[in-house]
Amino acid sequence: MPRVSVNGVELYYEERGAGLPVLGIHGTPSSAVLWEEPAAELARICRCITYDRRGFHRSERPEPFAAVDLSEHVDDAYALLDALSATPAVVIGRSTGGEIALALAHRHPERVTALVLLEPAVFWLDPEAQAWADRLRDQVLEAAATDPRAAAAVVIREAVGDQVWEALPGELRDMFEDTSPAVLAEIRGDGLDLSENPPALGPEELATVRQPALLVSAEDSPGVLRSVNARLAELLPAAESALVPGGHLINPAHPAVLEFLARFTGPSTPPGNY
């Protein structure tokens, strides 16, 4: 399995295709496992890199792993791109991954060509969304006090619904549950979506993120997630929005995303049916 050592941990990554570098950053809880099919589609038009974030699934879990901060995830993404000579890159982030992608573009604009943010977890931009996240954090901590492996399931059930969770294959539910220590570490850290301390990334900072950005919302997601994207669209200078069918697990290779990427990849093989 391909791995790269960055910032004191080994990250598992996968690379497909050639051309424009595109980095995919998964949400919480999750893994690059959920990006395998979209990554294969993206690889038809770009060099697609996906990875498991520190502490998640196949990447190393630091010991001790009491807490992890947004800044550490941003540093890891930056170091991974540099290690693979994959800059500047288009960065696609889903949920927490979208928050990390946005922070990466803010801190290292020279490394980011454009952003695709799939319902990024920047809850602090909307009071109702922040209240929703605060309640979710309390629910996660309450469940984890009895069963630490329950942390991941609580997050997923809230974001995509009980039926989606119950319909997942057993091996995927096991994978999610195994990432619960990383979920709890992010809660105890700073700057992430369920942390008590949100990042210092307000309107003034967001106004400096001038890369083209596609903000994708899903019709069946919790309404607060669409509200966050609406607010973000007002703050990012070069943002555009798309609304797609389905729930929070938005396909990173949705036709709206492929159309956006085509602006940066140049002539390519026309995409098939999705």
Helices and strands as residue ranges (DSSP letters): E 3-6, E 9-16, E 21-25, G 32-35, H 36-42, E 47-51, H 70-83, E 89-94, H 96-107, G 109-111, E 112-118, G 123-125, H 127-146, G 148-150, H 151-160, H 162-167, H 170-178, H 180-188, H 203-206, E 213-218, H 223-235, E 239-244, H 255-265
